[in-house]
Amino acid sequence: AWHEGQLFGWINQLVGVLTALMLVTLCVSGAMMWWRRKPDGELGAPKAHSIPARPEGIVAWTLFAFLLLVLPMFTMSLVVILLVERFILPHAPKAQRWLGVG
């Protein structure tokens, strides 16, 4: 009933509409702030470190392995990112500059 807007009548519907408007405002204003601050011709993300962060210790590796097994979409996205970084980015200098890795 809460999600249908029937639990508290029009007040519940008003809360739902205001929540939706705030979420849209947050998305639009976040994109506008990023667009205004980003440097020309770059993504605007911080520069990559020369040595990427890696998990350390048995607890970190166990958690990482657990996430890979339990979240298959997470695993697939990591594999895609790894393949792009290894095989596509070395041959795309403009993409490297834009992403801040070149």
Salt bridges, closest charged atoms under 4 A:
GLU42 OE1 - LYS47 NZ 3.41
